[in-house]
Amino acid sequence: MPNVFRGKGNLGDTPILKHVPVNGADEVVAEMRVFFDDYAYDQANDEYQQVGGFWMSVSLWGQRGEDAARVLRRGARVQVEGVLKQFLYSPDGASDKVPGFQVTADDVTLCLGRVAGVEYKPKRELAGSSSEAVADAT
């Protein structure tokens, strides 16, 4: 069973959209770095303070990845849900491989705390229906 991951953090940079060949097909993936912070209440100062956190690479595939790359920007607060995966890599200048982790996201959701507004697309027309049927459905 895969390791399920869920966390809130801030984007270190705007997601990068890439096209990757997978089994002979061109798939799209948004790659991003997220800082998952940790806060604790400081009674002496009567406020929450950051006490730690970690950076994690996150990938989001398909239409959700395209949407993330279009909408999200550096600093955005997001919630990430997906599968935690381990891999081996060689850090710059090192000869030995070390373990690293990344999240293959099922979903990346924008947290609304700092959002000033939202703009919606028009409703999609029903495929193969007449304009009267669409008008009645709205």
N, CA, C and O atoms as CSV, one atom per row, in Angstrom:
chain,resi,resn,atom,element,x,y,z
A,1,MET,N,N,0.841,-1.176,0.000
A,1,MET,CA,C,0.000,0.000,0.000
A,1,MET,C,C,0.889,1.243,0.000
A,1,MET,O,O,1.848,1.312,0.769
A,2,PRO,N,N,0.582,2.231,-0.856
A,2,PRO,CA,C,1.419,3.424,-0.927
A,2,PRO,C,C,1.262,4.297,0.316
A,2,PRO,O,O,0.270,4.210,1.039
A,3,ASN,N,N,2.250,5.123,0.537
A,3,ASN,CA,C,2.210,6.073,1.646
A,3,ASN,C,C,1.413,7.295,1.237
A,3,ASN,O,O,1.787,8.004,0.303
A,4,VAL,N,N,0.322,7.539,1.930
A,4,VAL,CA,C,-0.535,8.678,1.637
A,4,VAL,C,C,0.050,9.921,2.303
A,4,VAL,O,O,0.498,9.871,3.448
A,5,PHE,N,N,0.039,11.029,1.575
A,5,PHE,CA,C,0.579,12.285,2.086
A,5,PHE,C,C,-0.485,13.358,1.962
A,5,PHE,O,O,-1.175,13.446,0.946
A,6,ARG,N,N,-0.616,14.180,3.008
A,6,ARG,CA,C,-1.481,15.362,2.949
A,6,ARG,C,C,-0.837,16.448,3.799
A,6,ARG,O,O,-0.511,16.221,4.964
A,7,GLY,N,N,-0.655,17.623,3.216
A,7,GLY,CA,C,-0.048,18.719,3.954
A,7,GLY,C,C,-0.368,20.056,3.329
A,7,GLY,O,O,-0.729,20.140,2.155
A,8,LYS,N,N,-0.229,21.119,4.139
A,8,LYS,CA,C,-0.418,22.488,3.666
A,8,LYS,C,C,0.921,23.193,3.675
A,8,LYS,O,O,1.734,23.020,4.583
A,9,GLY,N,N,1.131,23.998,2.637
A,9,GLY,CA,C,2.377,24.737,2.554
A,9,GLY,C,C,2.291,25.827,1.502
A,9,GLY,O,O,1.230,26.082,0.933
A,10,ASN,N,N,3.435,26.471,1.253
A,10,ASN,CA,C,3.511,27.558,0.284
A,10,ASN,C,C,4.409,27.176,-0.883
A,10,ASN,O,O,5.442,26.531,-0.706
A,11,LEU,N,N,3.994,27.585,-2.081
A,11,LEU,CA,C,4.784,27.316,-3.277
A,11,LEU,C,C,6.059,28.141,-3.258
A,11,LEU,O,O,6.020,29.350,-3.029
A,12,GLY,N,N,7.187,27.488,-3.499
A,12,GLY,CA,C,8.467,28.174,-3.571
A,12,GLY,C,C,8.629,28.931,-4.868
A,12,GLY,O,O,9.407,29.882,-4.937
A,13,ASP,N,N,7.908,28.525,-5.900
A,13,ASP,CA,C,7.960,29.175,-7.199
A,13,ASP,C,C,6.700,28.800,-7.971
A,13,ASP,O,O,5.972,27.892,-7.570
A,14,THR,N,N,6.447,29.485,-9.058
A,14,THR,CA,C,5.313,29.152,-9.915
A,14,THR,C,C,5.520,27.755,-10.495
A,14,THR,O,O,6.631,27.432,-10.916
A,15,PRO,N,N,4.470,26.909,-10.531
A,15,PRO,CA,C,4.628,25.566,-11.097
A,15,PRO,C,C,5.135,25.613,-12.539
A,15,PRO,O,O,4.788,26.511,-13.306
A,16,ILE,N,N,5.963,24.624,-12.889
A,16,ILE,CA,C,6.515,24.509,-14.236
A,16,ILE,C,C,5.767,23.390,-14.959
A,16,ILE,O,O,5.713,22.259,-14.476
A,17,LEU,N,N,5.198,23.708,-16.105
A,17,LEU,CA,C,4.446,22.729,-16.893
A,17,LEU,C,C,5.381,22.070,-17.898
A,17,LEU,O,O,6.061,22.748,-18.667
A,18,LYS,N,N,5.407,20.734,-17.883
A,18,LYS,CA,C,6.264,19.979,-18.798
A,18,LYS,C,C,5.439,18.944,-19.551
A,18,LYS,O,O,4.422,18.453,-19.061
A,19,HIS,N,N,5.909,18.625,-20.763
A,19,HIS,CA,C,5.318,17.545,-21.556
A,19,HIS,C,C,6.314,16.395,-21.558
A,19,HIS,O,O,7.469,16.560,-21.949
A,20,VAL,N,N,5.848,15.218,-21.113
A,20,VAL,CA,C,6.726,14.071,-20.898
A,20,VAL,C,C,6.204,12.881,-21.699
A,20,VAL,O,O,5.014,12.574,-21.631
A,21,PRO,N,N,7.082,12.196,-22.464
A,21,PRO,CA,C,6.621,10.990,-23.165
A,21,PRO,C,C,6.442,9.834,-22.176
A,21,PRO,O,O,7.368,9.482,-21.446
A,22,VAL,N,N,5.237,9.249,-22.162
A,22,VAL,CA,C,4.923,8.115,-21.293
A,22,VAL,C,C,4.230,7.060,-22.140
A,22,VAL,O,O,3.129,7.282,-22.644
A,23,ASN,N,N,4.882,5.904,-22.293
A,23,ASN,CA,C,4.324,4.803,-23.096
A,23,ASN,C,C,3.890,5.262,-24.489
A,23,ASN,O,O,2.826,4.872,-24.970
A,24,GLY,N,N,4.701,6.075,-25.124
A,24,GLY,CA,C,4.434,6.520,-26.482
A,24,GLY,C,C,3.460,7.686,-26.597
A,24,GLY,O,O,3.213,8.174,-27.700
A,25,ALA,N,N,2.906,8.137,-25.487
A,25,ALA,CA,C,1.978,9.272,-25.509
A,25,ALA,C,C,2.626,10.467,-24.807
A,25,ALA,O,O,3.493,10.310,-23.947
A,26,ASP,N,N,2.189,11.647,-25.190
A,26,ASP,CA,C,2.691,12.877,-24.590
A,26,ASP,C,C,1.796,13.243,-23.407
A,26,ASP,O,O,0.633,13.599,-23.599
A,27,GLU,N,N,2.328,13.158,-22.188
A,27,GLU,CA,C,1.570,13.486,-20.974
A,27,GLU,C,C,2.072,14.814,-20.430
A,27,GLU,O,O,3.236,15.172,-20.610
A,28,VAL,N,N,1.176,15.544,-19.759
A,28,VAL,CA,C,1.536,16.833,-19.194
A,28,VAL,C,C,1.619,16.708,-17.668
A,28,VAL,O,O,0.804,16.034,-17.038
A,29,VAL,N,N,2.632,17.382,-17.090
A,29,VAL,CA,C,2.823,17.352,-15.642
A,29,VAL,C,C,3.262,18.737,-15.169
A,29,VAL,O,O,4.096,19.389,-15.798
A,30,ALA,N,N,2.687,19.168,-14.055
A,30,ALA,CA,C,3.126,20.401,-13.405
A,30,ALA,C,C,4.038,20.001,-12.258
A,30,ALA,O,O,3.662,19.202,-11.399
A,31,GLU,N,N,5.242,20.566,-12.252
A,31,GLU,CA,C,6.197,20.293,-11.182
A,31,GLU,C,C,6.336,21.536,-10.330
A,31,GLU,O,O,6.403,22.653,-10.843
A,32,MET,N,N,6.380,21.330,-9.010
A,32,MET,CA,C,6.473,22.459,-8.087
A,32,MET,C,C,7.201,22.054,-6.818
A,32,MET,O,O,7.291,20.871,-6.487
A,33,ARG,N,N,7.721,23.054,-6.110
A,33,ARG,CA,C,8.345,22.850,-4.802
A,33,ARG,C,C,7.463,23.541,-3.773
A,33,ARG,O,O,7.055,24.689,-3.946
A,34,VAL,N,N,7.178,22.810,-2.695
A,34,VAL,CA,C,6.299,23.335,-1.657
A,34,VAL,C,C,7.035,23.266,-0.322
A,34,VAL,O,O,7.661,22.255,-0.004
A,35,PHE,N,N,6.957,24.352,0.464
A,35,PHE,CA,C,7.493,24.345,1.817
A,35,PHE,C,C,6.341,24.055,2.772
A,35,PHE,O,O,5.442,24.877,2.949
A,36,PHE,N,N,6.383,22.869,3.387
A,36,PHE,CA,C,5.376,22.461,4.349
A,36,PHE,C,C,5.856,22.900,5.724
A,36,PHE,O,O,6.779,22.313,6.290
A,37,ASP,N,N,5.220,23.941,6.256
A,37,ASP,CA,C,5.687,24.566,7.487
A,37,ASP,C,C,5.059,23.921,8.716
A,37,ASP,O,O,4.073,23.189,8.628
A,38,ASP,N,N,5.661,24.218,9.863
A,38,ASP,CA,C,5.179,23.712,11.143
A,38,ASP,C,C,5.154,24.888,12.112
A,38,ASP,O,O,6.175,25.543,12.317
A,39,TYR,N,N,4.009,25.157,12.701
A,39,TYR,CA,C,3.848,26.261,13.636
A,39,TYR,C,C,3.461,25.736,15.014
A,39,TYR,O,O,2.811,24.698,15.136
A,40,ALA,N,N,3.864,26.462,16.037
A,40,ALA,CA,C,3.490,26.143,17.420
A,40,ALA,C,C,3.165,27.449,18.136
A,40,ALA,O,O,3.687,28.512,17.799
A,41,TYR,N,N,2.304,27.343,19.118
A,41,TYR,CA,C,1.912,28.512,19.895
A,41,TYR,C,C,2.987,28.856,20.912
A,41,TYR,O,O,3.414,27.999,21.685
A,42,ASP,N,N,3.424,30.109,20.911
A,42,ASP,CA,C,4.418,30.614,21.851
A,42,ASP,C,C,3.680,31.435,22.912
A,42,ASP,O,O,3.244,32.557,22.651
A,43,GLN,N,N,3.549,30.865,24.099
A,43,GLN,CA,C,2.795,31.538,25.167
A,43,GLN,C,C,3.464,32.838,25.614
A,43,GLN,O,O,2.776,33.797,25.964
A,44,ALA,N,N,4.769,32.876,25.606
A,44,ALA,CA,C,5.480,34.074,26.052
A,44,ALA,C,C,5.144,35.285,25.187
A,44,ALA,O,O,5.010,36.395,25.702
A,45,ASN,N,N,5.007,35.082,23.884
A,45,ASN,CA,C,4.693,36.173,22.954
A,45,ASN,C,C,3.229,36.208,22.554
A,45,ASN,O,O,2.808,37.114,21.835
A,46,ASP,N,N,2.430,35.218,23.017
A,46,ASP,CA,C,1.009,35.118,22.701
A,46,ASP,C,C,0.753,35.123,21.189
A,46,ASP,O,O,-0.116,35.838,20.691
A,47,GLU,N,N,1.541,34.299,20.469
A,47,GLU,CA,C,1.384,34.192,19.011
A,47,GLU,C,C,1.927,32.851,18.532
A,47,GLU,O,O,2.671,32.163,19.231
A,48,TYR,N,N,1.523,32.510,17.315
A,48,TYR,CA,C,2.060,31.308,16.679
A,48,TYR,C,C,3.357,31.670,15.977
A,48,TYR,O,O,3.458,32.719,15.340
A,49,GLN,N,N,4.354,30.789,16.098
A,49,GLN,CA,C,5.630,31.007,15.434
A,49,GLN,C,C,6.038,29.745,14.686
A,49,GLN,O,O,5.737,28.625,15.100
A,50,GLN,N,N,6.731,29.959,13.575
A,50,GLN,CA,C,7.221,28.822,12.801
A,50,GLN,C,C,8.338,28.135,13.571
A,50,GLN,O,O,9.303,28.772,13.994
A,51,VAL,N,N,8.192,26.819,13.747
A,51,VAL,CA,C,9.190,26.055,14.505
A,51,VAL,C,C,9.897,25.018,13.631
A,51,VAL,O,O,10.757,24.283,14.115
A,52,GLY,N,N,9.546,24.958,12.374
A,52,GLY,CA,C,10.190,23.993,11.488
A,52,GLY,C,C,9.433,23.875,10.184
A,52,GLY,O,O,8.550,24.676,9.880
A,53,GLY,N,N,9.793,22.869,9.428
A,53,GLY,CA,C,9.165,22.610,8.140
A,53,GLY,C,C,10.152,21.943,7.206
A,53,GLY,O,O,11.311,21.728,7.559
A,54,PHE,N,N,9.688,21.620,6.021
A,54,PHE,CA,C,10.545,20.945,5.039
A,54,PHE,C,C,10.052,21.236,3.632
A,54,PHE,O,O,8.873,21.507,3.404
A,55,TRP,N,N,11.001,21.171,2.684
A,55,TRP,CA,C,10.694,21.334,1.263
A,55,TRP,C,C,10.406,19.970,0.658
A,55,TRP,O,O,11.028,18.973,1.024
A,56,MET,N,N,9.453,19.935,-0.274
A,56,MET,CA,C,9.129,18.685,-0.959
A,56,MET,C,C,8.793,19.003,-2.419
A,56,MET,O,O,8.089,19.970,-2.711
A,57,SER,N,N,9.308,18.173,-3.326
A,57,SER,CA,C,8.926,18.275,-4.731
A,57,SER,C,C,7.555,17.635,-4.903
A,57,SER,O,O,7.274,16.583,-4.328
A,58,VAL,N,N,6.702,18.279,-5.700
A,58,VAL,CA,C,5.342,17.793,-5.937
A,58,VAL,C,C,5.105,17.786,-7.438
A,58,VAL,O,O,5.443,18.747,-8.128
A,59,SER,N,N,4.523,16.700,-7.947
A,59,SER,CA,C,4.124,16.642,-9.355
A,59,SER,C,C,2.626,16.388,-9.433
A,59,SER,O,O,2.077,15.604,-8.658
A,60,LEU,N,N,1.975,17.055,-10.372
A,60,LEU,CA,C,0.535,16.925,-10.580
A,60,LEU,C,C,0.305,16.721,-12.069
A,60,LEU,O,O,0.649,17.586,-12.874
A,61,TRP,N,N,-0.274,15.583,-12.443
A,61,TRP,CA,C,-0.381,15.169,-13.832
A,61,TRP,C,C,-1.736,15.525,-14.446
A,61,TRP,O,O,-2.731,15.699,-13.743
A,62,GLY,N,N,-1.745,15.628,-15.782
A,62,GLY,CA,C,-2.987,15.772,-16.544
A,62,GLY,C,C,-3.596,17.164,-16.463
A,62,GLY,O,O,-2.903,18.163,-16.267
A,63,GLN,N,N,-4.921,17.197,-16.620
A,63,GLN,CA,C,-5.648,18.465,-16.637
A,63,GLN,C,C,-5.471,19.237,-15.334
A,63,GLN,O,O,-5.386,20.465,-15.345
A,64,ARG,N,N,-5.416,18.523,-14.213
A,64,ARG,CA,C,-5.224,19.208,-12.930
A,64,ARG,C,C,-3.859,19.902,-12.895
A,64,ARG,O,O,-3.728,20.987,-12.328
A,65,GLY,N,N,-2.858,19.285,-13.490
A,65,GLY,CA,C,-1.542,19.906,-13.577
A,65,GLY,C,C,-1.575,21.156,-14.436
A,65,GLY,O,O,-0.981,22.175,-14.082
A,66,GLU,N,N,-2.275,21.079,-15.576
A,66,GLU,CA,C,-2.411,22.254,-16.442
A,66,GLU,C,C,-3.115,23.386,-15.710
A,66,GLU,O,O,-2.709,24.544,-15.805
A,67,ASP,N,N,-4.180,23.043,-14.972
A,67,ASP,CA,C,-4.913,24.064,-14.214
A,67,ASP,C,C,-4.029,24.681,-13.130
A,67,ASP,O,O,-4.054,25.894,-12.924
A,68,ALA,N,N,-3.257,23.859,-12.447
A,68,ALA,CA,C,-2.373,24.359,-11.392
A,68,ALA,C,C,-1.342,25.321,-11.968
A,68,ALA,O,O,-1.089,26.377,-11.390
A,69,ALA,N,N,-0.747,24.965,-13.103
A,69,ALA,CA,C,0.269,25.820,-13.722
A,69,ALA,C,C,-0.334,27.138,-14.201
A,69,ALA,O,O,0.343,28.167,-14.213
A,70,ARG,N,N,-1.596,27.107,-14.594
A,70,ARG,CA,C,-2.271,28.314,-15.077
A,70,ARG,C,C,-2.662,29.246,-13.926
A,70,ARG,O,O,-2.594,30.465,-14.077
A,71,VAL,N,N,-3.070,28.692,-12.785
A,71,VAL,CA,C,-3.658,29.489,-11.712
A,71,VAL,C,C,-2.686,29.815,-10.577
A,71,VAL,O,O,-2.705,30.928,-10.050
A,72,LEU,N,N,-1.847,28.864,-10.200
A,72,LEU,CA,C,-1.019,29.038,-9.006
A,72,LEU,C,C,0.237,29.858,-9.285
A,72,LEU,O,O,0.788,29.817,-10.385
A,73,ARG,N,N,0.674,30.596,-8.284
A,73,ARG,CA,C,1.865,31.431,-8.386
A,73,ARG,C,C,2.725,31.256,-7.145
A,73,ARG,O,O,2.278,30.725,-6.128
A,74,ARG,N,N,3.970,31.713,-7.250
A,74,ARG,CA,C,4.910,31.664,-6.130
A,74,ARG,C,C,4.268,32.259,-4.881
A,74,ARG,O,O,3.647,33.320,-4.935
A,75,GLY,N,N,4.425,31.566,-3.759
A,75,GLY,CA,C,3.907,32.048,-2.488
A,75,GLY,C,C,2.494,31.601,-2.172
A,75,GLY,O,O,2.043,31.748,-1.036
A,76,ALA,N,N,1.780,31.052,-3.160
A,76,ALA,CA,C,0.394,30.617,-2.920
A,76,ALA,C,C,0.365,29.538,-1.844
A,76,ALA,O,O,1.231,28.664,-1.810
A,77,ARG,N,N,-0.625,29.604,-0.975
A,77,ARG,CA,C,-0.827,28.603,0.064
A,77,ARG,C,C,-1.683,27.502,-0.534
A,77,ARG,O,O,-2.770,27.767,-1.049
A,78,VAL,N,N,-1.196,26.255,-0.470
A,78,VAL,CA,C,-1.895,25.131,-1.080
A,78,VAL,C,C,-1.979,23.951,-0.119
A,78,VAL,O,O,-1.172,23.815,0.801
A,79,GLN,N,N,-2.974,23.105,-0.358
A,79,GLN,CA,C,-3.040,21.814,0.324
A,79,GLN,C,C,-2.760,20.751,-0.733
A,79,GLN,O,O,-3.362,20.748,-1.807
A,80,VAL,N,N,-1.843,19.858,-0.412
A,80,VAL,CA,C,-1.419,18.810,-1.328
A,80,VAL,C,C,-1.869,17.459,-0.773
A,80,VAL,O,O,-1.648,17.149,0.398
A,81,GLU,N,N,-2.498,16.669,-1.626
A,81,GLU,CA,C,-2.873,15.304,-1.265
A,81,GLU,C,C,-2.355,14.378,-2.346
A,81,GLU,O,O,-2.543,14.633,-3.536
A,82,GLY,N,N,-1.697,13.291,-1.928
A,82,GLY,CA,C,-1.162,12.363,-2.909
A,82,GLY,C,C,-0.402,11.230,-2.277
A,82,GLY,O,O,-0.663,10.841,-1.138
A,83,VAL,N,N,0.549,10.699,-3.032
A,83,VAL,CA,C,1.333,9.540,-2.620
A,83,VAL,C,C,2.789,9.970,-2.448
A,83,VAL,O,O,3.372,10.589,-3.337
A,84,LEU,N,N,3.362,9.636,-1.302
A,84,LEU,CA,C,4.760,9.933,-1.009
A,84,LEU,C,C,5.628,8.829,-1.598
A,84,LEU,O,O,5.412,7.648,-1.327
A,85,LYS,N,N,6.613,9.221,-2.408
A,85,LYS,CA,C,7.490,8.246,-3.058
A,85,LYS,C,C,8.944,8.565,-2.749
A,85,LYS,O,O,9.338,9.728,-2.666
A,86,GLN,N,N,9.731,7.511,-2.579
A,86,GLN,CA,C,11.159,7.663,-2.335
A,86,GLN,C,C,11.918,7.366,-3.624
A,86,GLN,O,O,11.494,6.533,-4.425
A,87,PHE,N,N,13.059,8.064,-3.821
A,87,PHE,CA,C,13.926,7.831,-4.967
A,87,PHE,C,C,15.359,8.069,-4.532
A,87,PHE,O,O,15.604,8.636,-3.467
A,88,LEU,N,N,16.302,7.640,-5.348
A,88,LEU,CA,C,17.724,7.867,-5.065
A,88,LEU,C,C,18.276,8.876,-6.064
A,88,LEU,O,O,17.928,8.853,-7.244
A,89,TYR,N,N,19.144,9.766,-5.573
A,89,TYR,CA,C,19.778,10.745,-6.457
A,89,TYR,C,C,21.161,11.085,-5.934
A,89,TYR,O,O,21.484,10.827,-4.775
A,90,SER,N,N,21.976,11.669,-6.807
A,90,SER,CA,C,23.323,12.101,-6.435
A,90,SER,C,C,23.331,13.616,-6.287
A,90,SER,O,O,23.174,14.326,-7.281
A,91,PRO,N,N,23.509,14.128,-5.074
A,91,PRO,CA,C,23.603,15.586,-4.908
A,91,PRO,C,C,24.807,16.137,-5.670
A,91,PRO,O,O,25.759,15.405,-5.940
A,92,ASP,N,N,24.768,17.404,-6.011
A,92,ASP,CA,C,25.877,18.040,-6.735
A,92,ASP,C,C,27.191,17.805,-6.011
A,92,ASP,O,O,27.311,18.083,-4.818
A,93,GLY,N,N,28.176,17.291,-6.738
A,93,GLY,CA,C,29.507,17.077,-6.186
A,93,GLY,C,C,29.673,15.799,-5.379
A,93,GLY,O,O,30.772,15.517,-4.901
A,94,ALA,N,N,28.611,15.022,-5.215
A,94,ALA,CA,C,28.698,13.783,-4.428
A,94,ALA,C,C,28.771,12.581,-5.358
A,94,ALA,O,O,28.180,12.580,-6.438
A,95,SER,N,N,29.501,11.561,-4.928
A,95,SER,CA,C,29.595,10.354,-5.744
A,95,SER,C,C,28.572,9.301,-5.326
A,95,SER,O,O,28.209,8.437,-6.124
A,96,ASP,N,N,28.110,9.368,-4.092
A,96,ASP,CA,C,27.139,8.395,-3.593
A,96,ASP,C,C,25.719,8.917,-3.757
A,96,ASP,O,O,25.462,10.119,-3.691
A,97,LYS,N,N,24.802,7.974,-3.973
A,97,LYS,CA,C,23.391,8.335,-4.063
A,97,LYS,C,C,22.779,8.372,-2.665
A,97,LYS,O,O,23.137,7.587,-1.788
A,98,VAL,N,N,21.849,9.305,-2.486
A,98,VAL,CA,C,21.152,9.447,-1.216
A,98,VAL,C,C,19.646,9.385,-1.477
A,98,VAL,O,O,19.198,9.678,-2.586
A,99,PRO,N,N,18.860,9.004,-0.458
A,99,PRO,CA,C,17.413,8.950,-0.672
A,99,PRO,C,C,16.791,10.340,-0.680
A,99,PRO,O,O,17.214,11.233,0.054
A,100,GLY,N,N,15.792,10.500,-1.512
A,100,GLY,CA,C,14.995,11.723,-1.554
A,100,GLY,C,C,13.530,11.334,-1.595
A,100,GLY,O,O,13.200,10.168,-1.809
A,101,PHE,N,N,12.666,12.286,-1.394
A,101,PHE,CA,C,11.229,12.040,-1.396
A,101,PHE,C,C,10.536,13.055,-2.274
A,101,PHE,O,O,11.002,14.183,-2.433
A,102,GLN,N,N,9.418,12.643,-2.841
A,102,GLN,CA,C,8.573,13.550,-3.598
A,102,GLN,C,C,7.140,13.072,-3.493
A,102,GLN,O,O,6.883,11.914,-3.166
A,103,VAL,N,N,6.205,13.971,-3.774
A,103,VAL,CA,C,4.785,13.635,-3.744
A,103,VAL,C,C,4.258,13.631,-5.171
A,103,VAL,O,O,4.427,14.600,-5.911
A,104,THR,N,N,3.616,12.527,-5.550
A,104,THR,CA,C,2.830,12.496,-6.772
A,104,THR,C,C,1.405,12.816,-6.334
A,104,THR,O,O,0.725,11.983,-5.735
A,105,ALA,N,N,0.967,14.029,-6.640
A,105,ALA,CA,C,-0.288,14.541,-6.092
A,105,ALA,C,C,-1.500,14.010,-6.842
A,105,ALA,O,O,-1.487,13.854,-8.063
A,106,ASP,N,N,-2.542,13.740,-6.076
A,106,ASP,CA,C,-3.861,13.480,-6.652
A,106,ASP,C,C,-4.580,14.804,-6.840
A,106,ASP,O,O,-5.380,14.974,-7.760
A,107,ASP,N,N,-4.273,15.748,-5.938
A,107,ASP,CA,C,-4.910,17.056,-5.998
A,107,ASP,C,C,-4.051,18.093,-5.273
A,107,ASP,O,O,-3.428,17.798,-4.253
A,108,VAL,N,N,-4.031,19.301,-5.815
A,108,VAL,CA,C,-3.406,20.450,-5.173
A,108,VAL,C,C,-4.494,21.522,-5.114
A,108,VAL,O,O,-4.973,21.990,-6.147
A,109,THR,N,N,-4.875,21.904,-3.897
A,109,THR,CA,C,-5.992,22.819,-3.693
A,109,THR,C,C,-5.487,24.152,-3.167
A,109,THR,O,O,-4.667,24.191,-2.249
A,110,LEU,N,N,-5.969,25.232,-3.739
A,110,LEU,CA,C,-5.616,26.574,-3.296
A,110,LEU,C,C,-6.325,26.874,-1.981
A,110,LEU,O,O,-7.545,26.742,-1.887
A,111,CYS,N,N,-5.564,27.276,-0.968
A,111,CYS,CA,C,-6.144,27.707,0.309
A,111,CYS,C,C,-6.566,29.170,0.143
A,111,CYS,O,O,-5.850,29.954,-0.480
A,112,LEU,N,N,-7.706,29.533,0.690
A,112,LEU,CA,C,-8.316,30.820,0.368
A,112,LEU,C,C,-7.929,31.979,1.275
A,112,LEU,O,O,-8.441,33.084,1.095
A,113,GLY,N,N,-7.041,31.765,2.246
A,113,GLY,CA,C,-6.701,32.796,3.215
A,113,GLY,C,C,-6.226,34.110,2.628
A,113,GLY,O,O,-6.555,35.164,3.174
A,114,ARG,N,N,-5.467,34.099,1.540
A,114,ARG,CA,C,-4.931,35.338,0.962
A,114,ARG,C,C,-5.496,35.631,-0.426
A,114,ARG,O,O,-4.968,36.483,-1.139
A,115,VAL,N,N,-6.553,34.941,-0.811
A,115,VAL,CA,C,-7.131,35.135,-2.139
A,115,VAL,C,C,-8.033,36.360,-2.125
A,115,VAL,O,O,-8.911,36.469,-1.269
A,116,ALA,N,N,-7.830,37.293,-3.069
A,116,ALA,CA,C,-8.596,38.530,-3.120
A,116,ALA,C,C,-9.879,38.382,-3.936
A,116,ALA,O,O,-10.836,39.125,-3.717
A,117,GLY,N,N,-9.912,37.441,-4.867
A,117,GLY,CA,C,-11.095,37.278,-5.703
A,117,GLY,C,C,-11.002,36.011,-6.533
A,117,GLY,O,O,-9.948,35.382,-6.626
A,118,VAL,N,N,-12.126,35.650,-7.132
A,118,VAL,CA,C,-12.204,34.455,-7.965
A,118,VAL,C,C,-12.986,34.802,-9.217
A,118,VAL,O,O,-14.006,35.488,-9.148
A,119,GLU,N,N,-12.514,34.336,-10.356
A,119,GLU,CA,C,-13.217,34.541,-11.609
A,119,GLU,C,C,-13.587,33.172,-12.168
A,119,GLU,O,O,-12.732,32.293,-12.280
A,120,TYR,N,N,-14.853,32.991,-12.517
A,120,TYR,CA,C,-15.323,31.704,-13.019
A,120,TYR,C,C,-15.438,31.713,-14.533
A,120,TYR,O,O,-15.747,32.736,-15.142
A,121,LYS,N,N,-15.182,30.550,-15.132
A,121,LYS,CA,C,-15.416,30.378,-16.560
A,121,LYS,C,C,-16.921,30.224,-16.774
A,121,LYS,O,O,-17.640,29.842,-15.851
A,122,PRO,N,N,-17.408,30.522,-18.000
A,122,PRO,CA,C,-18.825,30.262,-18.277
A,122,PRO,C,C,-19.102,28.760,-18.223
A,122,PRO,O,O,-18.201,27.944,-18.414
A,123,LYS,N,N,-20.368,28.408,-17.960
A,123,LYS,CA,C,-20.736,26.998,-17.940
A,123,LYS,C,C,-20.467,26.383,-19.300
A,123,LYS,O,O,-20.622,27.025,-20.339
A,124,ARG,N,N,-20.063,25.124,-19.267
A,124,ARG,CA,C,-19.844,24.412,-20.532
A,124,ARG,C,C,-21.198,24.051,-21.131
A,124,ARG,O,O,-22.137,23.694,-20.419
A,125,GLU,N,N,-21.276,24.152,-22.449
A,125,GLU,CA,C,-22.514,23.741,-23.109
A,125,GLU,C,C,-22.565,22.224,-23.148
A,125,GLU,O,O,-21.536,21.562,-23.284
A,126,LEU,N,N,-23.757,21.684,-23.029
A,126,LEU,CA,C,-23.926,20.244,-23.088
A,126,LEU,C,C,-23.650,19.774,-24.503
A,126,LEU,O,O,-24.177,20.346,-25.458
A,127,ALA,N,N,-22.841,18.753,-24.653
A,127,ALA,CA,C,-22.455,18.253,-25.975
A,127,ALA,C,C,-23.670,17.695,-26.706
A,127,ALA,O,O,-24.407,16.870,-26.166
A,128,GLY,N,N,-23.870,18.150,-27.934
A,128,GLY,CA,C,-24.924,17.595,-28.786
A,128,GLY,C,C,-26.327,18.082,-28.465
A,128,GLY,O,O,-27.288,17.559,-29.029
A,129,SER,N,N,-26.484,19.057,-27.586
A,129,SER,CA,C,-27.822,19.540,-27.266
A,129,SER,C,C,-28.082,20.855,-27.960
A,129,SER,O,O,-27.150,21.569,-28.332
A,130,SER,N,N,-29.348,21.173,-28.133
A,130,SER,CA,C,-29.696,22.441,-28.787
A,130,SER,C,C,-29.532,23.577,-27.797
A,130,SER,O,O,-29.435,23.347,-26.591
A,131,SER,N,N,-29.500,24.818,-28.308
A,131,SER,CA,C,-29.332,25.970,-27.428
A,131,SER,C,C,-30.529,26.158,-26.511
A,131,SER,O,O,-30.379,26.699,-25.415
A,132,GLU,N,N,-31.736,25.718,-26.937
A,132,GLU,CA,C,-32.907,25.815,-26.068
A,132,GLU,C,C,-32.751,24.913,-24.863
A,132,GLU,O,O,-33.098,25.302,-23.748
A,133,ALA,N,N,-32.227,23.700,-25.073
A,133,ALA,CA,C,-32.064,22.765,-23.971
A,133,ALA,C,C,-31.025,23.292,-22.981
A,133,ALA,O,O,-31.164,23.118,-21.770
A,134,VAL,N,N,-29.983,23.939,-23.509
A,134,VAL,CA,C,-28.956,24.507,-22.650
A,134,VAL,C,C,-29.553,25.654,-21.839
A,134,VAL,O,O,-29.276,25.779,-20.646
A,135,ALA,N,N,-30.388,26.511,-22.490
A,135,ALA,CA,C,-31.008,27.621,-21.792
A,135,ALA,C,C,-31.938,27.130,-20.690
A,135,ALA,O,O,-32.005,27.735,-19.620
A,136,ASP,N,N,-32.667,26.023,-20.947
A,136,ASP,CA,C,-33.563,25.472,-19.936
A,136,ASP,C,C,-32.795,24.878,-18.770
A,136,ASP,O,O,-33.286,24.890,-17.641
A,137,ALA,N,N,-31.590,24.354,-19.020
A,137,ALA,CA,C,-30.807,23.691,-17.965
A,137,ALA,C,C,-30.118,24.693,-17.053
A,137,ALA,O,O,-29.721,24.337,-15.944
A,138,THR,N,N,-29.967,25.943,-17.496
A,138,THR,CA,C,-29.253,26.916,-16.668
A,138,THR,C,C,-30.142,27.676,-15.738
A,138,THR,O,O,-29.666,28.525,-14.986
